[in-house]
Amino acid sequence: MFWQGRKQPENIGFSNSKAPRKFDHLTNLTWGPAPTRNSNLPWLYKPTSTWAPVLKSPRNLTQIHGVVPKDKFLKLGQRRLERQPREIFPLNENAKINKVSRIGDGANGIVYRAYIVVDKKIKNVIEPLRIAIALKRPKNADDSGEAFKKEASILKSLNHSHIMWCGDYVDQDGIRGIVMERCEGGSLTNLIEQISEINLHIQVKFIAKWSIQIADAIQYLHNKNILHRDIKTQNVMLVERPCICQKRAFLLKECCKNCNLNNLTLKLGDFGTAGEENNENKTIYGTIQWMAPEYVQTLFANKATDIWSYGVFLWELLTGSIPYSEYDMDKWGLFLYIGLGYASITIPTDCPKEFQEILKACWDLDPNARATIDVILEMLKCVLKSKSAKKVHKFCVPQSDIKESN
């Protein structure tokens, strides 16, 4: 039996009469075996007159495993709070941004690993607080930053568990850019590539859970009449570092301590192309391979064009491939082919039928008949409850010579 957090085993008796019977003021920080009745556990006295059982960790005998007084837990909770430091904005004049290293490149910016150092009052003492962030800077040093300010204003208005938070647009000490949440796991594209390289088979429920998280974020945006216009795995970030260890490593307890694929938290990011649905500015936004045919023809985006892009995103998860990779031409040639209807994406036949139906609903050539995100979300939840959820899935590369009729 294992226990965690405030969920305590019922009817536990201790041989030590001084042990507390109530654990409301304590919290368990890590997974560990529950204390057994009349077990000889060592007890650790705290200055707060709190007795707490201490267990040796089964993974590492040097680690202490058990319940910890509440004041200790609050300090660890403070570290988690630092991951989303909304309360420190706008930054005061004493705050400093330290750029550390380059993480990756986007369509219109470069993302850096960075820290904000601010003064924070902790127990009536002013102490410097080092907060981990991501800093998105313009590629062009002469860029006025107007596009970045627009992106920051959109992100600041959003508050969703699967959308990356944004602190603010900053311009101080020669550093200009958007202060954003740092997601340690990198992009979903990187995870797909790693899974494909080691030929790892994953359960269908993993894909369903990841898809539901992003669909939930899109539903939130569409309810606010906001279009993302560039939905793809490259713009989906992982909060935790994923564990892709093989099954044998788990059995031998040699796996890494990263997050299990079943428990990953995904967040939709890169809102540089986002905007309101009723905006009639006919400009090309997004990535060509993820564009709906009617958008290529008219350059008019709506919720239906986001649904098409979401279908391509789901297709990436199912196949591990890049859309239209079989067409040997430059992006503008592909742009023309998609607009004329000569290029299409094949629905893989060896993926679960539930996913095939979702892809068909996302890719209806009539945008008015295309499914809404509410319908797609319900279909995905049905996949999670179906028998297919427990099946093992391997990336199924579609055949380029098969054309799915709509």
C-alpha positions as CSV (number, residue, x, y, z in Angstrom):
1,M,0.0,0.0,0.0
2,F,1.3,3.5,-0.9
3,W,0.2,6.9,0.2
4,Q,0.8,10.5,-0.8
5,G,-0.2,14.0,0.0
6,R,-3.0,14.3,2.6
7,K,-4.6,11.0,1.8
8,Q,-3.8,9.0,4.9
9,P,-4.4,5.3,5.5
10,E,-7.4,4.6,7.7
11,N,-7.2,2.9,11.0
12,I,-3.5,2.9,11.4
13,G,-2.1,2.2,14.9
14,F,1.4,3.0,16.0
15,S,3.3,1.2,18.8
16,N,4.7,4.6,20.0
17,S,2.0,6.2,22.2
18,K,3.4,9.7,21.5
19,A,2.6,9.4,17.9
20,P,-0.2,11.8,16.8
21,R,-3.5,10.2,15.7
22,K,-4.4,13.1,13.4
23,F,-2.3,14.1,10.5
24,D,-4.1,17.3,9.3
25,H,-1.1,19.5,10.0
26,L,1.3,17.2,8.1
27,T,1.8,16.4,4.5
28,N,3.6,13.6,2.6
29,L,6.0,14.8,0.0
30,T,6.8,11.7,-1.9
31,W,5.5,8.2,-2.6
32,G,6.3,5.7,0.0
33,P,5.1,2.6,1.8
34,A,2.3,3.3,4.4
35,P,3.2,2.6,8.0
36,T,2.0,-0.7,9.2
37,R,0.3,-1.5,12.5
38,N,2.7,-1.8,15.4
39,S,5.8,-1.2,13.2
40,N,8.9,0.0,14.9
41,L,9.4,3.3,13.1
42,P,11.9,5.9,14.2
43,W,10.4,9.3,15.2
44,L,11.9,12.7,14.5
45,Y,11.2,15.4,17.0
46,K,10.6,18.9,15.6
47,P,10.8,22.3,17.4
48,T,7.0,22.7,16.8
49,S,6.4,19.7,19.1
50,T,5.3,17.8,16.0
51,W,6.1,14.1,15.9
52,A,6.5,12.7,12.4
53,P,7.3,9.2,11.2
54,V,10.4,8.9,9.0
55,L,10.8,6.1,6.5
56,K,13.8,5.0,4.5
57,S,13.2,5.4,0.8
58,P,13.0,2.1,-1.1
59,R,14.9,3.7,-4.0
60,N,17.7,5.3,-2.1
61,L,18.5,4.5,1.5
62,T,20.1,8.0,1.9
63,Q,16.7,9.7,1.3
64,I,14.3,10.3,4.0
65,H,10.8,9.2,3.0
66,G,7.7,10.2,5.0
67,V,5.6,13.0,6.4
68,V,7.1,16.5,6.9
69,P,5.9,19.4,9.0
70,K,3.7,22.0,7.2
71,D,6.3,24.8,7.4
72,K,8.8,22.7,5.5
73,F,6.1,21.9,2.9
74,L,5.3,25.6,2.4
75,K,9.0,26.2,1.4
76,L,8.8,23.5,-1.2
77,G,5.4,24.8,-2.4
78,Q,7.1,28.2,-2.8
79,R,9.3,26.6,-5.5
80,R,6.3,25.4,-7.4
81,L,4.8,28.8,-7.2
82,E,7.9,30.3,-8.8
83,R,7.1,28.4,-12.0
84,Q,4.2,30.8,-12.6
85,P,5.2,34.1,-11.0
86,R,2.2,36.2,-12.2
87,E,2.2,38.2,-8.9
88,I,5.6,39.8,-9.6
89,F,4.3,41.7,-12.7
90,P,4.7,44.4,-13.7
91,L,8.4,44.1,-12.8
92,N,9.8,46.8,-10.5
93,E,13.1,48.7,-11.3
94,N,15.1,46.4,-9.0
95,A,14.2,43.2,-11.0
96,K,16.8,41.8,-13.3
97,I,16.6,39.3,-16.1
98,N,19.5,37.0,-16.6
99,K,19.6,35.2,-20.0
100,V,21.3,31.8,-19.7
101,S,21.1,29.7,-22.9
102,R,19.2,29.4,-26.1
103,I,16.3,26.8,-26.2
104,G,15.0,27.0,-29.7
105,D,13.8,29.1,-32.6
106,G,10.3,30.0,-33.7
107,A,8.8,31.6,-36.8
108,N,9.4,35.1,-35.6
109,G,11.5,34.8,-32.4
110,I,14.2,33.1,-30.4
111,V,13.4,31.5,-27.1
112,Y,16.0,31.6,-24.3
113,R,16.2,29.9,-20.9
114,A,16.4,32.7,-18.4
115,Y,15.8,33.8,-14.8
116,I,14.2,36.8,-13.1
117,V,15.8,38.0,-9.9
118,V,13.4,39.9,-7.7
119,D,13.3,40.9,-4.0
120,K,10.5,39.0,-2.2
121,K,9.4,39.3,1.5
122,I,9.6,35.9,3.2
123,K,8.8,35.8,6.9
124,N,9.4,39.6,7.3
125,V,12.8,39.2,5.6
126,I,13.6,40.6,2.2
127,E,15.4,37.9,0.2
128,P,16.4,37.7,-3.5
129,L,14.1,35.3,-5.4
130,R,15.4,33.6,-8.5
131,I,12.5,32.6,-10.8
132,A,12.9,30.3,-13.9
133,I,11.3,31.7,-17.0
134,A,11.5,31.5,-20.8
135,L,12.3,34.7,-22.7
136,K,11.1,35.0,-26.3
137,R,13.1,37.7,-28.2
138,P,12.7,39.0,-31.7
139,K,15.1,37.6,-34.3
140,N,15.7,41.0,-35.8
141,A,17.5,43.3,-33.4
142,D,15.8,46.3,-35.2
143,D,12.3,44.9,-34.6
144,S,10.1,47.4,-32.9
145,G,8.5,44.6,-30.9
146,E,4.9,45.6,-31.8
147,A,4.0,42.0,-32.8
148,F,5.5,40.7,-29.6
149,K,3.5,43.3,-27.6
150,K,0.3,42.1,-29.3
151,E,1.1,38.4,-28.5
152,A,1.8,39.3,-24.9
153,S,-1.5,41.2,-24.6
154,I,-3.4,38.2,-25.9
155,L,-1.6,35.7,-23.6
156,K,-2.0,37.9,-20.5
157,S,-5.8,37.9,-21.1
158,L,-5.8,34.1,-21.0
159,N,-5.9,31.8,-17.9
160,H,-6.1,28.1,-18.7
161,S,-4.3,25.1,-17.4
162,H,-3.2,24.0,-20.9
163,I,-2.2,27.4,-22.3
164,M,1.2,28.8,-21.5
165,W,1.0,31.8,-19.2
166,C,2.7,35.1,-20.1
167,G,4.1,37.6,-17.6
168,D,4.6,40.7,-19.8
169,Y,6.5,42.3,-22.5
170,V,9.7,43.7,-21.1
171,D,12.2,46.2,-22.4
172,Q,15.0,46.9,-19.9
173,D,18.8,46.8,-19.8
174,G,19.0,46.0,-23.5
175,I,16.8,42.9,-23.1
176,R,13.5,43.0,-25.1
177,G,10.9,40.2,-25.3
178,I,8.1,38.3,-23.8
179,V,8.5,36.7,-20.4
180,M,6.8,33.3,-20.5
181,E,6.4,30.1,-18.6
182,R,9.3,27.7,-18.9
183,C,8.3,24.2,-19.9
184,E,11.2,21.8,-19.1
185,G,10.0,19.0,-21.3
186,G,10.5,20.8,-24.6
187,S,8.1,20.6,-27.5
188,L,5.7,17.7,-28.3
189,T,7.5,17.4,-31.7
190,N,10.7,16.4,-29.9
191,L,8.9,13.8,-27.9
192,I,7.4,12.3,-31.0
193,E,10.8,12.1,-32.6
194,Q,12.3,10.4,-29.6
195,I,9.5,7.8,-29.5
196,S,10.0,7.2,-33.2
197,E,13.8,6.8,-32.9
198,I,13.7,4.1,-30.3
199,N,10.6,2.4,-31.8
200,L,8.7,2.8,-28.6
201,H,5.1,1.5,-28.6
202,I,2.7,3.6,-26.5
203,Q,-0.9,3.1,-25.4
204,V,-3.7,4.7,-27.3
205,K,-4.9,6.4,-24.1
206,F,-1.7,8.5,-24.1
207,I,-2.5,10.0,-27.4
208,A,-6.1,10.5,-26.4
209,K,-5.1,12.3,-23.2
210,W,-2.7,14.6,-25.0
211,S,-5.2,15.4,-27.6
212,I,-7.9,16.2,-25.0
213,Q,-5.7,18.6,-23.2
214,I,-5.0,20.7,-26.4
215,A,-8.7,20.4,-27.5
216,D,-9.6,21.7,-24.1
217,A,-7.3,24.7,-24.7
218,I,-8.8,25.4,-28.1
219,Q,-12.3,25.2,-26.7
220,Y,-11.4,27.9,-24.2
221,L,-10.0,30.1,-27.0
222,H,-13.0,29.6,-29.3
223,N,-15.3,30.5,-26.4
224,K,-13.5,33.8,-26.3
225,N,-13.7,34.2,-30.1
226,I,-9.9,33.8,-30.4
227,L,-8.2,31.8,-33.1
228,H,-4.8,30.3,-32.7
229,R,-4.1,29.8,-36.4
230,D,-1.0,27.7,-36.0
231,I,-1.9,24.6,-34.1
232,K,0.8,21.9,-34.5
233,T,2.9,19.7,-32.2
234,Q,5.9,22.1,-32.5
235,N,3.8,24.8,-30.7
236,V,2.7,22.4,-27.9
237,M,5.1,22.3,-24.9
238,L,5.6,19.7,-22.2
239,V,5.6,21.1,-18.6
240,E,7.5,18.0,-17.3
241,R,10.5,16.1,-18.8
242,P,9.0,13.0,-20.3
243,C,10.3,9.5,-19.4
244,I,10.6,7.2,-22.5
245,C,12.4,4.4,-20.8
246,Q,11.6,0.9,-22.1
247,K,9.5,-1.5,-20.1
248,R,12.5,-3.6,-19.0
249,A,14.0,-0.5,-17.3
250,F,10.9,-0.2,-15.2
251,L,11.0,-3.8,-14.2
252,L,14.7,-3.5,-13.2
253,K,14.0,-0.1,-11.5
254,E,16.6,1.5,-13.8
255,C,14.3,4.0,-15.4
256,C,14.8,7.7,-15.1
257,K,12.9,9.9,-12.6
258,N,11.2,11.9,-15.3
259,C,7.4,12.1,-15.8
260,N,5.5,9.1,-17.0
261,L,3.9,9.7,-20.5
262,N,0.5,9.0,-19.0
263,N,0.9,12.0,-16.6
264,L,2.3,14.6,-18.9
265,T,0.9,18.1,-18.8
266,L,0.7,19.8,-22.3
267,K,0.4,23.5,-23.0
268,L,-0.5,25.3,-26.2
269,G,2.0,28.1,-26.9
270,D,3.2,30.5,-29.6
271,F,0.4,33.0,-30.0
272,G,2.2,35.1,-32.5
273,T,-0.4,34.4,-35.2
274,A,-3.4,34.4,-32.9
275,G,-6.2,37.0,-33.3
276,E,-9.9,37.6,-33.0
277,E,-12.2,35.6,-35.3
278,N,-13.9,38.6,-36.9
279,N,-10.6,40.2,-38.0
280,E,-10.8,40.4,-41.8
281,N,-7.1,41.2,-42.2
282,K,-6.3,38.9,-45.2
283,T,-2.7,38.0,-44.3
284,I,-1.1,34.6,-44.4
285,Y,-0.8,33.3,-40.8
286,G,0.5,29.9,-39.7
287,T,2.3,27.0,-41.4
288,I,1.3,25.9,-44.9
289,Q,1.1,22.1,-44.1
290,W,-1.4,22.8,-41.3
291,M,-3.6,25.2,-43.3
292,A,-7.2,24.4,-44.3
293,P,-7.8,24.4,-48.1
294,E,-10.4,27.2,-47.9
295,Y,-8.0,29.4,-45.9
296,V,-5.3,28.9,-48.7
297,Q,-8.0,30.0,-51.2
298,T,-9.5,33.0,-49.4
299,L,-7.0,33.9,-46.6
300,F,-10.1,34.1,-44.3
301,A,-9.6,32.3,-41.0
302,N,-12.4,31.2,-38.6
303,K,-13.0,28.4,-36.1
304,A,-13.3,25.8,-38.8
305,T,-9.8,26.5,-40.1
306,D,-8.5,25.9,-36.5
307,I,-10.4,22.6,-36.5
308,W,-8.6,21.6,-39.7
309,S,-5.2,22.4,-38.2
310,Y,-6.2,20.5,-35.0
311,G,-6.9,17.5,-37.2
312,V,-3.4,17.7,-38.7
313,F,-2.0,18.0,-35.2
314,L,-3.8,14.8,-34.3
315,W,-2.5,13.1,-37.5
316,E,1.0,14.0,-36.3
317,L,0.4,12.2,-33.1
318,L,-0.9,9.1,-34.8
319,T,1.7,8.8,-37.6
320,G,4.8,10.5,-36.2
321,S,5.2,12.1,-39.6
322,I,5.3,15.5,-41.2
323,P,2.2,16.3,-43.3
324,Y,2.7,16.4,-47.1
325,S,6.3,15.2,-46.8
326,E,5.8,13.0,-49.9
327,Y,5.4,16.1,-52.1
328,D,8.8,17.1,-53.4
329,M,8.3,20.9,-53.9
330,D,8.9,24.2,-52.1
331,K,6.4,25.7,-49.7
332,W,4.8,28.0,-52.2
333,G,4.3,25.1,-54.7
334,L,2.7,23.1,-51.9
335,F,0.6,26.2,-51.0
336,L,-0.7,26.2,-54.6
337,Y,-1.3,22.5,-54.6
338,I,-3.4,22.6,-51.4
339,G,-5.4,25.6,-52.6
340,L,-6.3,23.8,-55.9
341,G,-7.1,20.5,-54.1
342,Y,-4.3,18.5,-55.7
343,A,-2.6,17.7,-52.3
344,S,-4.4,15.9,-49.5
345,I,-3.5,14.1,-46.3
346,T,-4.1,10.4,-46.0
347,I,-6.1,9.1,-43.1
348,P,-4.1,6.1,-41.7
349,T,-6.1,2.9,-41.8
350,D,-4.2,1.1,-39.1
351,C,-5.0,3.5,-36.3
352,P,-8.1,3.0,-34.1
353,K,-11.4,3.6,-35.9
354,E,-12.4,6.2,-33.4
355,F,-9.5,8.4,-34.4
356,Q,-10.3,7.9,-38.1
357,E,-13.8,9.2,-37.5
358,I,-12.3,12.3,-35.7
359,L,-10.0,13.0,-38.5
360,K,-12.9,12.8,-41.0
361,A,-14.9,15.2,-38.9
362,C,-11.9,17.7,-38.7
363,W,-11.3,17.5,-42.5
364,D,-14.7,17.9,-44.0
365,L,-14.1,20.0,-47.2
366,D,-17.2,22.0,-46.4
367,P,-16.1,24.3,-43.5
368,N,-19.8,24.8,-42.5
369,A,-20.2,21.1,-42.1
370,R,-16.9,20.6,-40.2
371,A,-17.2,19.5,-36.5
372,T,-16.9,22.1,-33.8
373,I,-14.3,21.7,-31.0
374,D,-17.1,20.8,-28.6
375,V,-18.0,17.8,-30.7
376,I,-14.3,16.8,-31.2
377,L,-13.7,17.0,-27.5
378,E,-16.6,14.6,-26.8
379,M,-15.4,12.2,-29.4
380,L,-11.9,12.2,-27.8
381,K,-13.4,11.5,-24.4
382,C,-15.2,8.5,-25.9
383,V,-11.9,7.2,-27.2
384,L,-10.5,7.4,-23.7
385,K,-13.4,5.3,-22.4
386,S,-13.3,2.8,-25.2
387,K,-11.6,-0.6,-25.3
388,S,-9.1,0.8,-27.8
389,A,-7.6,3.0,-25.1
390,K,-5.6,0.2,-23.5
391,K,-4.3,-1.1,-26.9
392,V,-0.6,-0.5,-27.8
393,H,-0.1,2.0,-30.7
394,K,2.8,2.2,-33.0
395,F,3.3,5.2,-35.3
396,C,1.5,4.2,-38.5
397,V,3.1,5.9,-41.6
398,P,0.4,6.4,-44.2
399,Q,0.8,5.4,-47.8
400,S,1.1,8.4,-50.0
401,D,-0.7,6.8,-53.0
402,I,-3.9,6.2,-51.0
403,K,-6.3,9.2,-51.1
404,E,-9.1,9.4,-48.5
405,S,-12.4,10.5,-50.0
406,N,-14.5,12.9,-48.0
